[in-house]
């Protein structure tokens, strides 16, 4: 499967999950979570179609972001914006999954966060405050996008209190925002998790050649000396993805059963062979 097809499938699945969350959980239960979904929930109560709200606001935001984020970002976002608008409108006329507001908040938020994260990792978005978040991230690139969205969405949730005058709905909206934000950061964080492998062995040169020949990873070889034994050894440092650990471990032990191996967790690794999701 080519990279473009895979990206298209993941993006479509992510947008679908966000649409399901909005149309079948949030809208029928009047849960205002912020962003365009929150605005559409408010306007939905006076008869304005949510799909239309999504389309109008997102087109407006894309026009603003054209100069800052570039033509490519806008083109990549158009598919998500139109698909989201159509799916939200379709799901909004279907029977809700549940009318229990707590269940709707919890499950809707997890689905929303998972779908948004899937779109983010493919350099796409779900529109609305996701675009606003990207605009802010241009100036503050090291801030996690989940937290950026929490700030923007929080303002909209508090605004809903002035309109509905229902504290309970506002509290559920805050809970939904927290859960969806946590899900976004958790999913993206798990994708960024990697391991640093430190291998101490007298057969360091042999092991390093095996790593280079039999894996996609490079390795750094340093001279080392055992303080107790006084023997000269090699210290190998290698960055790996979690799924590569079993094969790496077997490769090392097959070459030297006495090798000392340390695996250390790393939140982010920048460089060739590693992509950092934001």
SEDOSE-636741 format. One line per 5 residues: number of its first residue (from 1); their letters; for each residue x negated, y, z negated of N, C-alpha, C, CB. Coordinates in steps of 0.05 Angstrom, whole numbers, plus 5000, padded with zeros to 4 digits. Each point is the difference from the previous one (the first is absolute). Glycine has a CB too. Layout:
BEGIN
NUM> A> X:Y:Z:X:Y:Z:X:Y:Z:X:Y:Z ~ ...;
//
This chain:
BEGIN
1> XXXXX> 4983:4976:5000:5017:5024:5000:4982:5025:5000:5037:4975:4975 ~ 4968:5043:5044:4984:5024:5002:5005:5019:4976:5000:4995:5050 ~ 4981:5023:4946:5003:5019:4977:5024:5018:5003:4951:4998:4995 ~ 5055:5010:5030:5022:5019:5004:5027:4986:4995:4973:5024:5034 ~ 5029:4951:4975:5025:4985:4995:5004:4996:4970:4996:4977:5045;
6> XXXXX> 4983:5015:4942:5001:4995:4971:5008:5026:4985:4965:4964:5004 ~ 5023:5058:5004:5006:5026:4988:5030:5007:5004:4952:5015:5007 ~ 5057:4980:5018:5028:5006:5007:5019:4984:4983:4986:5011:5047 ~ 5009:4963:4949:5017:4983:4984:5000:5009:4971:4991:4962:5031 ~ 4986:5043:4958:4998:5008:4971:5015:5027:4996:4956:4976:4996;
11> XXXXX> 5039:5043:5022:5014:5026:4998:5030:4997:5001:4960:5022:5021 ~ 5049:4962:4999:5029:4996:5003:5012:4987:4975:4994:4995:5050 ~ 4992:4985:4939:5010:4986:4976:5000:5020:4976:4982:4957:5017 ~ 4998:5060:4981:4999:5019:4978:5023:5020:5002:4951:4995:4998 ~ 5054:5016:5026:5022:5019:5005:5027:4987:4994:4973:5024:5035;
16> XXXXX> 5030:4951:4972:5025:4985:4995:5005:4997:4970:4994:4975:5043 ~ 4985:5019:4942:5003:4997:4971:5008:5026:4987:4966:4964:5000 ~ 5022:5058:5009:5007:5026:4989:5029:5007:5007:4952:5015:5004 ~ 5056:4978:5020:5028:5006:5009:5020:4984:4984:4983:5010:5046 ~ 5010:4964:4949:5018:4983:4984:5003:5012:4972:4985:4959:5027;
21> XXXXX> 4992:5049:4962:5000:5012:4973:5018:5024:4999:4954:4983:4992 ~ 5043:5035:5028:5016:5025:5000:5029:4995:5005:4959:5023:5016 ~ 5047:4961:5005:5028:4996:5009:5016:4981:4983:4984:5010:5044 ~ 5004:4970:4945:5015:4979:4985:4997:5002:4970:4995:4971:5039 ~ 4986:5045:4951:4996:5002:4971:5004:5029:4990:4968:4962:5003;
26> XXXXX> 5018:5057:5009:5000:5028:4990:5026:5015:5007:4951:5000:5005 ~ 5056:5001:5021:5023:5016:5008:5026:4992:4987:4977:5005:5043 ~ 5031:4969:4957:5026:4994:4988:5001:5003:4970:5006:4968:5036 ~ 4971:5033:4951:4999:5003:4971:4992:5029:4991:4989:4951:4996 ~ 5009:5067:5023:4994:5028:4995:4974:5004:4985:5049:5009:4998;
31> XXXXX> 4931:4975:5009:4974:5002:4987:4982:5019:5017:5004:4952:4981 ~ 4990:5070:5007:4983:5020:5014:4971:4996:4991:5039:5033:5002 ~ 4945:4956:5017:4972:4994:4994:4981:5021:5009:5012:4953:5003 ~ 4998:5067:5011:4982:5021:5010:4997:4996:5030:4976:5002:4956 ~ 5010:5016:5056:4995:4999:5029:5025:5002:5017:4961:4972:4989;
36> XXXXX> 5036:5019:5036:5023:5001:5018:5022:4981:4991:4969:5013:5037 ~ 5024:4964:4951:5020:4982:4991:5017:5013:4977:4971:4961:5013 ~ 5015:5054:4970:5015:5015:4979:5018:5021:5011:4962:4991:4970 ~ 5027:5024:5049:5017:5021:5013:5024:4988:5014:4959:5029:5005 ~ 5036:4949:5009:5022:4987:5015:5021:4988:4981:4967:4989:5037;
41> XXXXX> 5024:5002:4939:5019:4990:4980:5018:5023:4991:4967:4965:4986 ~ 5022:5058:5010:5016:5023:4991:5020:5008:5022:4961:5016:4971 ~ 5029:4987:5054:5017:5009:5022:5020:4978:5008:4963:5030:5016 ~ 5030:4945:4978:5018:4977:5007:5027:5003:4985:4960:4970:5008 ~ 5038:5042:4968:5025:5003:4984:5020:5020:5012:4972:4989:4960;
46> XXXXX> 5018:5028:5058:5018:5019:5013:5005:4993:5029:4984:5036:4969 ~ 5009:4939:5038:5007:4989:5026:4980:5004:5023:5045:5009:4986 ~ 4931:5001:5008:4980:5003:5021:4985:4973:5004:4995:5050:4989 ~ 5004:4939:5035:4987:4974:5005:4971:5000:4992:5031:4993:5038 ~ 4960:4988:4946:4972:4999:4991:4980:4998:5023:5016:4979:4957;
51> XXXXX> 4992:5006:5064:4981:4997:5022:4994:5027:5013:5018:4954:5008 ~ 5002:5063:4994:4997:5027:5012:4982:5017:4982:5045:4997:5021 ~ 4958:5000:4953:4983:5016:4981:4971:4992:5003:5038:5003:4968 ~ 4957:4970:5034:4973:4990:5004:4988:5011:5025:5012:4959:4975 ~ 5003:5040:5047:4990:5008:5026:4993:5030:5000:5027:4964:5021;
56> XXXXX> 4991:5053:4970:4996:5029:5001:4976:5009:4983:5049:5006:5009 ~ 4951:4985:4966:4978:5008:4982:4973:4990:5010:5033:5000:4961 ~ 4966:4975:5048:4974:4989:5008:4990:5013:5026:5013:4957:4979 ~ 5004:5049:5039:4991:5014:5024:4989:5027:4993:5034:4977:5027 ~ 4979:5037:4954:4990:5026:4991:4972:4997:4987:5048:5015:4992;
61> XXXXX> 4948:4965:4991:4975:4995:4987:4978:4993:5020:5024:4986:4959 ~ 4983:4999:5062:4981:4992:5020:4990:5024:5016:5022:4955:5003 ~ 4996:5064:5002:4992:5024:5014:4980:5016:4983:5045:5001:5023 ~ 4960:4999:4951:4981:5015:4982:4973:4986:4999:5039:5016:4973 ~ 4962:4957:5026:4975:4984:4997:4983:4998:5025:5024:4975:4965;
66> XXXXX> 4988:5033:5058:4986:4997:5026:4972:5014:4999:5045:4998:5023 ~ 4954:5026:4967:4975:5016:5000:4980:4989:4979:5026:5040:5016 ~ 4984:4949:4962:4983:4992:4978:4990:4971:5004:5024:5031:4969 ~ 4995:4951:5037:4994:4971:5001:4994:4991:5029:5028:4993:4960 ~ 4979:5023:5059:4993:4994:5028:5021:4985:5015:4955:4998:4985;
71> XXXXX> 5041:5002:5041:5019:4988:5019:5003:4970:4995:4988:5035:5034 ~ 4990:4951:4960:5001:4971:4997:5018:4993:4976:4954:4997:5019 ~ 5043:5017:4959:5017:4995:4977:5030:5003:5006:4962:5015:4970 ~ 5044:5007:5045:5028:5005:5007:5011:4978:5018:4991:5049:4996 ~ 4993:4943:5024:5009:4979:5018:5004:4974:4985:4976:5022:5038;
76> XXXXX> 5006:4971:4944:5002:4975:4984:5025:5001:4982:4950:4995:5002 ~ 5057:5029:4990:5022:5003:4981:5028:5000:5013:4969:5026:4971 ~ 5031:4981:5055:5026:5002:5014:5016:4973:4999:4980:5035:5030 ~ 5006:4943:4975:5013:4974:4999:5012:4995:4973:4968:4983:5034 ~ 5017:5022:4944:5009:4996:4973:5024:5018:4994:4954:4987:4986;
81> XXXXX> 5045:5038:5022:5021:5019:4994:5026:4991:5014:4966:5037:4996 ~ 5033:4957:5029:5025:4992:5014:5011:4973:4990:4984:5025:5041 ~ 4998:4956:4954:5009:4974:4990:5012:5003:4973:4964:4977:5026 ~ 5024:5038:4957:5010:5005:4973:5028:5013:5001:4953:5005:4983 ~ 5050:5015:5034:5026:5014:5002:5022:4981:5009:4975:5042:5011;
86> XXXXX> 5019:4941:5009:5020:4981:5010:5007:4979:4979:4983:5007:5046 ~ 4996:4981:4941:5005:4979:4981:5015:5009:4975:4959:4978:5017 ~ 5033:5046:4973:5014:5011:4976:5029:5004:5006:4957:5022:4985 ~ 5049:4988:5039:5028:5005:5007:5015:4973:5002:4986:5042:5025 ~ 5002:4938:4986:5013:4974:5003:5005:4987:4972:4977:4994:5045;
91> XXXXX> 5002:5007:4938:5003:4987:4974:5019:5016:4982:4954:4982:5005 ~ 5049:5044:5000:5017:5016:4982:5030:4993:5003:4966:5036:5003 ~ 5041:4951:5019:5029:4993:5005:5005:4971:4992:5003:5034:5037 ~ 4977:4952:4955:5003:4972:4991:5006:4999:4970:4969:4984:5036 ~ 5043:4994:4954:5005:4998:4971:4974:5000:4985:5042:4974:5009;
96> XXXXX> 4957:5040:4968:4975:5000:4984:4993:4973:4989:5010:5047:4988 ~ 4965:4949:5007:4991:4974:4989:5010:4997:4972:4959:5002:5028 ~ 5041:5020:4956:5010:4999:4973:5011:5028:4992:4967:4963:4988 ~ 5052:5037:4994:5010:5025:4990:4991:5005:4971:5040:4996:5029 ~ 4943:4986:4962:4987:5004:4973:4977:5019:5004:5013:4953:4984;
101> XXXXX> 4989:5071:5005:4981:5021:5005:4972:4993:4991:5037:5032:4996 ~ 4960:4952:4982:4974:4993:4991:4987:4980:5020:5014:5007:4952 ~ 5001:4973:5056:4989:4981:5020:4993:5014:5026:5027:4963:4979 ~ 4990:5056:5029:4996:5015:5025:4974:5017:4997:5049:5001:5009 ~ 4946:5010:4968:4976:5016:4995:4975:4983:5002:5027:5031:4972;
106> XXXXX> 4973:4947:5014:4976:4983:4998:4994:4987:5027:5010:4991:4952 ~ 5009:4995:5060:4995:4986:5025:4997:5019:5023:5025:4961:4983 ~ 4990:5060:5018:4997:5020:5021:4973:5013:4999:5049:5008:4998 ~ 4941:4998:4978:4974:5013:4998:4977:4982:5008:5018:5027:4963 ~ 4983:4948:5030:4979:4981:5008:5000:4997:5030:5004:4975:4956;
111> XXXXX> 5019:5022:5056:5002:4997:5029:4990:5026:5014:5038:4968:4995 ~ 4970:5055:4994:4991:5025:5012:4969:5002:4998:5044:5022:4987 ~ 4945:4973:4990:4971:5002:4996:4984:4981:5018:5008:5015:4954 ~ 5002:4960:5048:4987:4980:5017:5001:5008:5029:5012:4965:4967 ~ 5011:5045:5042:5003:5008:5028:4983:5024:5006:5046:4982:5000;
116> XXXXX> 4953:5038:4982:4984:5024:5005:4970:4993:5001:5035:5027:4977 ~ 4957:4955:5005:4971:4991:5000:4993:4986:5026:5002:4996:4950 ~ 5016:4987:5060:4995:4987:5025:4996:5020:5023:5027:4960:4984 ~ 4989:5061:5016:4998:5020:5020:4974:5016:4997:5050:5004:5002 ~ 4942:5002:4973:4976:5016:4995:4975:4985:5009:5023:5021:4961;
121> XXXXX> 4975:4953:5034:4976:4986:5007:4996:4997:5030:5004:4975:4957 ~ 5017:5030:5058:4997:4999:5029:4999:5029:5011:5025:4956:5002 ~ 4968:5063:4980:4997:5028:5008:5025:5012:5011:4952:4991:5009 ~ 5071:4998:4981:5026:5011:5008:5013:5011:4975:5005:4968:5038 ~ 5020:5038:4963:5014:5011:4976:5030:4995:5003:4964:5035:4993;
126> XXXXX> 5051:4972:4986:5029:4996:5000:5014:5027:5003:4995:4959:4972 ~ 4989:5062:5035:5012:5026:5004:5004:5015:4974:5022:4983:5041 ~ 4991:5040:4961:5007:5015:4976:4975:5009:4984:5043:4975:4998 ~ 4958:5020:4976:4978:5008:4983:4975:4984:5005:5033:5014:4966 ~ 4968:4964:5049:4976:4986:5008:4983:5019:5017:5023:4955:4998;
131> XXXXX> 4990:5059:5020:4987:5020:5017:4989:5023:4983:5030:4988:5039 ~ 4986:5021:4942:4991:5021:4982:4976:4991:4984:5047:5017:4996 ~ 4953:4958:4995:4978:4988:4986:4975:5000:5016:5031:4973:4974 ~ 4971:5019:5052:4977:5000:5018:4989:5028:5003:5019:4960:5024 ~ 4999:5060:4978:4991:5027:5003:4984:5010:4976:5040:5009:5029;
136> XXXXX> 4969:4983:4947:4986:5007:4976:4974:4985:4998:5043:5009:4977 ~ 4957:4966:5032:4976:4984:4998:4977:5010:5018:5029:4961:4989 ~ 4978:5055:5032:4979:5011:5017:4983:5019:4984:5030:4997:5039 ~ 4982:5018:4942:4985:5018:4983:4989:4987:4976:5029:5036:5016 ~ 4985:4943:4973:4991:4986:4976:4998:4970:5007:5021:5035:4969;
141> XXXXX> 4959:4957:5047:4998:4973:5010:4996:4978:4980:4982:5020:5040 ~ 5009:4986:4936:4995:4980:4980:5023:4994:4981:4952:5013:5003 ~ 5070:5001:5001:5024:4995:4984:5015:4977:5012:5002:5048:4985 ~ 5006:4932:4999:5016:4977:5010:5027:5011:5011:4978:4968:4967 ~ 5030:5022:5056:5024:5010:5013:5025:4995:4984:4978:4994:5044;
146> XXXXX> 5022:4983:4941:5023:4994:4983:5005:5022:4979:4991:4952:5007 ~ 4988:5059:4982:5003:5021:4980:5008:5027:5013:4966:4977:4971 ~ 5024:5027:5053:5008:5024:5015:5030:5000:5005:4954:5002:5021 ~ 5056:4975:4987:5028:4997:5006:5017:5004:4974:4989:4970:5039 ~ 5000:5021:4939:5014:5002:4974:5005:5030:4993:4979:4957:4984;
151> XXXXX> 5001:5060:5021:5003:5028:4995:5021:5013:5017:4952:5002:4987 ~ 5047:4992:5039:5019:5012:5019:5028:4989:4994:4964:5005:5035 ~ 5039:4969:4961:5026:4988:4996:5012:5008:4973:4986:4962:5028 ~ 4996:5042:4952:5010:5008:4974:5015:5026:5000:4961:4976:4980 ~ 5029:5042:5036:5014:5026:5003:5028:4997:5011:4956:5022:5008;
156> XXXXX> 5047:4959:5011:5027:4996:5013:5018:4986:4980:4979:4997:5045 ~ 5011:4984:4939:5016:4986:4980:5011:5020:4980:4973:4958:5007 ~ 5010:5059:4983:5009:5020:4980:5021:5019:5013:4955:4997:4976 ~ 5042:5008:5050:5020:5017:5013:5028:4986:5001:4963:5020:5028 ~ 5037:4954:4973:5025:4985:5001:5016:5004:4974:4979:4967:5031;
161> XXXXX> 5007:5037:4947:5014:5005:4974:5017:5025:5002:4962:4977:4975 ~ 5028:5043:5039:5015:5025:5002:5024:4997:5017:4958:5025:4995 ~ 5042:4955:5023:5022:4996:5018:5021:4981:4989:4969:5008:5038 ~ 5022:4968:4952:5019:4980:4990:5007:5004:4970:4981:4968:5033 ~ 5002:5045:4952:5004:5005:4971:5004:4973:4985:5021:5045:5011;
166> XXXXX> 4964:4935:4998:5001:4973:4987:4972:4992:4992:5041:4987:5027 ~ 4954:5014:4947:4973:4994:4990:4993:4971:5006:5006:5035:4964 ~ 5014:4946:5034:4994:4972:5004:4989:4995:5028:5037:4989:4968 ~ 4976:5023:5052:4991:4997:5028:4972:5011:5003:5048:5002:5016 ~ 4946:5020:4971:4974:5012:5002:4979:4981:4988:5020:5047:4998;
171> XXXXX> 4987:4941:4979:4981:4982:4987:4995:4975:5017:5016:5017:4955 ~ 5005:4973:5057:4997:4977:5018:4983:5008:5025:5044:4981:4985 ~ 4959:5043:5024:4984:5010:5022:4970:5001:4993:5039:5026:5016 ~ 4956:4984:4959:4972:5001:4991:4988:4972:4997:5011:5043:4975 ~ 5006:4938:5015:4991:4972:4997:4994:4989:5028:5027:4994:4958;
176> XXXXX> 4990:5011:5061:4996:4990:5027:4975:5011:5012:5049:4996:5006 ~ 4946:5030:4990:4976:5013:5010:4975:4987:4988:5025:5043:5006 ~ 4975:4952:4968:4977:4988:4986:4995:4972:5011:5010:5027:4959 ~ 5011:4957:5044:4996:4973:5009:4990:4998:5029:5036:4986:4969 ~ 4976:5031:5048:4991:5000:5028:4971:5010:5003:5048:5007:5015;
181> XXXXX> 4945:5014:4969:4973:5010:5001:4980:4979:4990:5018:5047:4993 ~ 4989:4940:4985:4983:4979:4990:4996:4978:5020:5016:5010:4954 ~ 5006:4982:5060:4998:4979:5020:4982:5008:5023:5046:4985:4988 ~ 4956:5040:5021:4983:5010:5022:4970:4998:4992:5037:5031:5015 ~ 4957:4980:4962:4972:5001:4991:4990:4972:4994:5007:5045:4981;
186> XXXXX> 5010:4937:5009:4992:4973:4993:4993:4984:5026:5029:5001:4959 ~ 4989:5001:5061:4996:4985:5025:4974:5010:5014:5050:4993:5004 ~ 4947:5033:4998:4977:5011:5013:4974:4994:4984:5029:5037:5020 ~ 4974:4964:4953:4977:4994:4983:4991:4971:5004:5016:5034:4968 ~ 5003:4947:5034:4993:4972:5004:4986:4996:5026:5039:4987:4972;
191> XXXXX> 4969:5027:5049:4986:4997:5026:4972:5011:4999:5044:5004:5022 ~ 4951:5015:4961:4973:5012:4998:4981:4984:4982:5021:5044:5007 ~ 4990:4938:4976:4983:4984:4982:4980:4983:5015:5038:5000:4966 ~ 4937:5001:5026:4980:4984:5012:4982:4990:4978:5001:5025:5044 ~ 4979:4959:4963:4981:4989:4980:4971:5007:5009:5033:4963:4988;
196> XXXXX> 4951:5042:4992:4971:5002:5004:4988:4975:4989:5000:5051:4997 ~ 4984:4935:5020:4987:4975:4991:4971:5005:4996:5033:4973:5026 ~ 4957:5019:4950:4972:5002:4994:4990:4971:4997:5005:5046:4976 ~ 4975:4947:5040:4990:4972:4999:4970:5001:4994:5034:4985:5034 ~ 4958:5001:4945:4972:4998:4992:4990:4972:5006:5006:5036:4964;
201> XXXXX> 4974:4962:5052:4991:4973:5009:4971:5001:5009:5047:4988:5013 ~ 4939:4989:4984:4973:4997:5011:5001:4995:5030:4985:4982:4955 ~ 5039:5012:5055:5003:4995:5029:5015:5023:5013:5000:4950:4991 ~ 4994:5074:5000:5015:5023:5010:4998:5005:5030:4991:5019:4956 ~ 4985:4977:5056:4997:5004:5028:5017:4980:5016:4954:5018:4993;
206> XXXXX> 5046:4957:4999:5016:4979:5013:5030:5006:4998:4964:4967:4990 ~ 5044:5041:4986:5029:5006:4996:5008:5025:5016:4997:4980:4954 ~ 4987:5040:5047:5007:5025:5015:5004:4994:5030:4975:5027:4966 ~ 5008:4955:5045:5003:4993:5028:5026:4985:5005:4950:4998:5004 ~ 5058:4984:4977:5025:4986:5003:5024:5019:4999:4978:4960:4978;
211> XXXXX> 5020:5060:5005:5022:5019:4998:5004:5015:5026:4991:5005:4950 ~ 4986:5005:5061:5001:5015:5025:5010:4983:5023:4962:5029:4983 ~ 5029:4946:5018:5007:4982:5022:5028:4989:4999:4952:4989:5002 ~ 5059:5008:4974:5025:4986:4996:5023:5017:4990:4973:4960:4992 ~ 5023:5066:5006:5022:5017:4991:4998:5027:5014:5001:4977:4955;
216> XXXXX> 5020:5040:5040:5000:5026:5012:4986:5021:4983:5043:4989:5021 ~ 4947:5002:4956:4989:5019:4981:4969:5002:5002:5039:4990:4970 ~ 4952:5034:5024:4971:5004:4997:4992:4996:4972:5000:5032:5038 ~ 4974:4968:4957:4990:4996:4973:4975:5016:4995:5019:4953:5000 ~ 4977:5057:4976:4976:5015:4993:4983:4982:4982:5024:5045:5004;
221> XXXXX> 4950:4952:5002:4982:4983:4985:4980:5017:4984:5006:4963:5034 ~ 4993:5033:4940:4982:5014:4983:4982:4981:4985:5034:5037:4994 ~ 4942:4972:5000:4982:4983:4984:5008:5001:4971:4962:5009:5032 ~ 5037:4968:4955:5007:4998:4972:4981:4981:4985:5049:5010:5011 ~ 4951:4992:4963:4983:4982:4984:5014:4993:4974:4959:5021:5019;
226> XXXXX> 5042:4953:4976:5013:4990:4976:4985:5008:4975:5019:4962:5026 ~ 4993:5051:4955:4986:5009:4976:4992:4976:4982:5026:5043:5001 ~ 4990:4936:4999:4994:4977:4983:4980:4981:5014:5046:5003:4979 ~ 4961:4990:5046:4983:4981:5015:4975:5013:5012:5041:4974:5010 ~ 4960:5052:4996:4977:5013:5012:4998:4994:5030:4977:4998:4957;
231> XXXXX> 5043:4988:5054:4998:4992:5028:5011:5023:5018:5006:4952:4987 ~ 4981:5049:5037:5009:5020:5019:5025:4989:5015:4953:5018:5006 ~ 5068:4999:4996:5024:4992:5013:5010:5022:5018:5012:4971:4960 ~ 5011:5024:5053:5012:5020:5017:5028:5006:4989:4974:4983:5040 ~ 5033:5043:4961:5026:5009:4992:5015:5007:5026:4984:5016:4954;
236> XXXXX> 5038:4971:5052:5016:5005:5023:5025:5015:4992:4982:4959:5023 ~ 5024:5062:4992:5025:5016:4995:5017:4999:5025:4976:5031:4966 ~ 5049:4962:5030:5018:4997:5024:5028:5009:4992:4972:4962:5018 ~ 5040:5054:4999:5028:5008:4997:5019:4982:5014:4985:5048:4995 ~ 5037:4944:4992:5018:4980:5011:5029:5007:4995:4965:4965:4993;
241> XXXXX> 5053:5025:5023:5028:5001:4994:5007:4976:4982:5010:5023:5044 ~ 5011:4979:4940:5007:4979:4981:5004:4973:5014:5022:5034:4972 ~ 4990:4966:5051:5005:4974:5014:4975:4986:5009:5043:5019:5015 ~ 4934:4996:4986:4975:4988:5009:4984:4988:4978:5000:5034:5036 ~ 5009:4969:4939:4985:4990:4977:4995:4970:5001:5019:5038:4974;
246> XXXXX> 5002:4945:5029:4995:4971:4999:4979:4990:5020:5047:4995:4985 ~ 4955:5015:5041:4981:4991:5020:4972:5010:4994:5037:5000:5034 ~ 4961:5025:4955:4974:5011:4993:4987:4984:4978:5017:5046:5014 ~ 4999:4948:4966:4990:4985:4977:4990:4972:5008:5032:5024:4970 ~ 4982:4963:5047:4992:4974:5010:4974:5002:5016:5048:4985:5001;
251> XXXXX> 4950:5036:5016:4976:5004:5016:4975:5003:4982:5029:5022:5035 ~ 4974:4993:4943:4977:5005:4982:4992:4974:4986:5015:5048:4994 ~ 5005:4938:4994:4994:4976:4984:4990:4977:5018:5035:5014:4967 ~ 4973:4986:5058:4990:4979:5018:4970:5005:5006:5045:4995:5021 ~ 4947:5030:4979:4972:5007:5006:4983:4998:4975:5015:5030:5037;
256> XXXXX> 4997:4977:4940:4985:5000:4974:5020:4996:4977:4964:5030:5019 ~ 5037:4946:4971:5019:4993:4979:4993:5014:4974:5008:4956:5021 ~ 4967:5054:4977:4991:5014:4975:5003:5030:5002:4969:4962:4992 ~ 5042:5048:5030:5003:5029:5003:5018:5012:4979:4992:4995:5050 ~ 5001:5029:4941:5016:5014:4981:5017:5020:5015:4965:4994:4963;
261> XXXXX> 5062:5004:5035:5018:5016:5016:5018:5017:4982:4999:4965:5037 ~ 5003:5060:4969:5017:5019:4986:5019:5013:5020:4965:5008:4963 ~ 5061:4991:5031:5020:5014:5017:5011:5023:4983:5012:4957:5026 ~ 4986:5067:4985:5010:5024:4987:5021:5013:5017:4956:5007:4977 ~ 5067:5001:5011:5022:5012:5015:4993:5029:5007:5033:4970:4976;
266> XXXXX> 4975:5038:5048:4996:5027:5010:5027:5011:5010:4952:4990:5012 ~ 5055:5034:4980:5025:5012:5008:5000:5008:5030:5007:5017:4953 ~ 4971:4994:5056:4997:5009:5027:4972:4996:5010:5037:5034:4993 ~ 4960:4957:5032:4974:4998:5012:5001:5014:5027:4991:4956:4977 ~ 4991:5064:5027:4999:5015:5025:4976:4989:5016:5021:5041:4978;
271> XXXXX> 4983:4956:5048:4979:4991:5017:5009:4981:5021:4969:5007:4963 ~ 5012:4984:5053:5007:4982:5023:5012:4974:4990:4962:5020:5026 ~ 5060:4973:4987:5014:4975:4992:5022:5004:4979:4959:4976:5012 ~ 5043:5048:4977:5020:5005:4979:5015:5025:5007:4971:4978:4965 ~ 5056:5020:5032:5018:5022:5005:5014:5007:4974:5007:4986:5048;
276> XXX> 4993:5040:4945:5013:5008:4975:5028:5011:5007:4955:5011:4979 ~ 5065:4976:5009:5028:5009:5004:5006:5022:4981:5013:4955:5015 ~ 5002:5065:4995:5007:5024:4984:5030:5003:4997:4958:5022:5015;
//
